[in-house]
Amino acid sequence: MSRFEESAPARGGFSFDLCKRNEMLMQKGLKPSSYLKTGTTIVGLVFQDGVILGADTRATEGPIVADKNCEKIHYMAPNIYCCGAGTAADTEAVTDMVSSQLKLHRFHTGRESRVVTALTLLKSHLFSYQGHVSAALVLGGVDVTGPHLHTIYPHGSTDTLPFATMGSGSLAAMAIFESKYREGLTRDEGVKLVAEAICSGIFNDLGSGSNVDVCVITKGNREYLRNYMLPNPRTYVSEKGYSFSKKTEVLLTKITPLRELVEVIEGGDAMEE
Amino acid sequence: MPKQQANWSPYDNNGGTCVAIAGADYCVIAADTRMSTGYSILTRDYSKIIQLADKSVMASSGFQADVRALQKVLAARHLLYQHQHNKQMSCPAMAQLLSNTLYFKRFFPYYSFNVLGGLDSEGKCKGKGCVFTYDAVGSYERVGYSAQGSGATLITPFLDNQLKSPSPLLLPAKDAVTPLSEIEAIDLVKTCFASATERDIYTGDKVEMLVLNASGIRQEFMELRKD
């Protein structure tokens, strides 16, 4: 895709050019850089009037929390939202890219975007990168054909489901869904169930945490409830607070003038071609 | 045939963080109560602290099976000492015993990151707080404060800034204990754990604090984030 590499295939997909060099570097002992993964619990369910998506807000870098309140529910179209788990950069990039493609498509066709369009664009992109784009998505929306909910795996396979969970906390969330889900839930019941599933992920999975984000999509309307629940306030704040005194100590002050390195020749040929 | 790598490890990391601070006439030892494995929580209510002697308390993070085995060995050795010498082991003596016990398994170590705290009971140091910090194979040092475990890298810089403990390499030897009062030290420990919990996924649930001073031992709990 870059201008400088003529040898890269014009159509995109994974370029294997540097694989041998990477292998050689790894053998020499170079450690590959770590990615910011979103550890994560993301869920979606279909209720009587549309779909509800939910996500936690913790982004981890190994055992450390990099972001305590990140946004995992991404905008795709006014009627379509997508939750992303896996490598944070990958989920951001792929959802932004497909969101732009959908907008252009809307201008081209003059119609509201359909969920299956977003689905096909995402799955074909992920497949062409053979799983190297580590994005596991829960795509949901309501279009002219009705409410839709899909899961998309990093290698490009998809499922169409009435309720779905992804991420490291997916088992904890799915346990809640499998016990309590039924068809034809009302909006309040649906939101409550989604929040419960995300909380299950937050408290039982170490890769997920902090707050609950919810997005309710119905025909002609969507409600993005950022930080719908905040079940993890900071437990202790010292009353007296702590001060951090400036610890720079001046040990020695020495001024060394820079020597003139350029010799100025009067009347010399300067900058002649 | 290329060298086969082991596909089974005898060790696991159960996470957790331990902190100890030595004061002029007290010692605070604290550890969180979360035990985890991988991305899952095994229990929210596990004590990593054990009282080995009258004035010695040890907190250990790492592989709890090895920690439990180590605690049993130390408790047995202490009992033997009491029978032979008709008195409790002092904290510095326990510190040496712990170091020897860890080095004994130099080539199959206890995956245990320990911090020993207590009150000194010899000579002019009588009643002063002491903290000893260890690595997994027994290298130890007496310090004014220490943190071990998954949250140690988050807590130690903060304690360095607030407690300004002098280096044990300085001459003449400076006092390792902190001038903070007991109340202030406990406040500091609570802040450390609340902050470490925000950013370390393996630290949380509850923090158990043990305070040793002239009047005995006191135990306190504080709730932490459970996510």
Interface residues (C-beta under 8 A of the other chain):
Chain A: G39 R58 T60 P63 I64 V65 K68 S168 I202 F203 N204 D205 L206 G207 S208 G209 S210 P231 N232 R234 T235 Y236 V237 S238 K240 Y242 F244 K247
Chain B: S36 Y39 S40 I41 S150 N161 Q162 D187 L188 K190 T191 F193 A194 T197 E198 R199 D200 I201 Y202 M222 E223 L224 R225 K226 D227
